């Protein structure tokens, strides 16, 4: 964040929030932050392409979080991800009722993973 007459530094902003912001100010700041995070997730989702190595973030079931794989297909706002052998092994033993990894499968492919839940690695 660069400092100009219209743009305070992050330090100035955080000091203002910590020492001067009212309840109404905090509500507005939280609303703006929520919108900004949404925009950042959408930007990141737009950068997801077939063949990209990704990590799953912010998703339910939580057992998928942190696992890595490669995007195999994109269908609208979701993707099919082929998980690495390591992630597949971990998912097999995740004790999640929502994730089933059949015996013998070494690299699980899962479709329907929202693009906003994938991050480039």
Beta strands, then each sheet from edge to edge (+ up, - down):
strand 1: 53-56
strand 2: 68-75
strand 3: 78-83
strand 4: 109-114
strand 5: 118-120
sheet 1: 4+ 3- 2+ 1- 5+
end
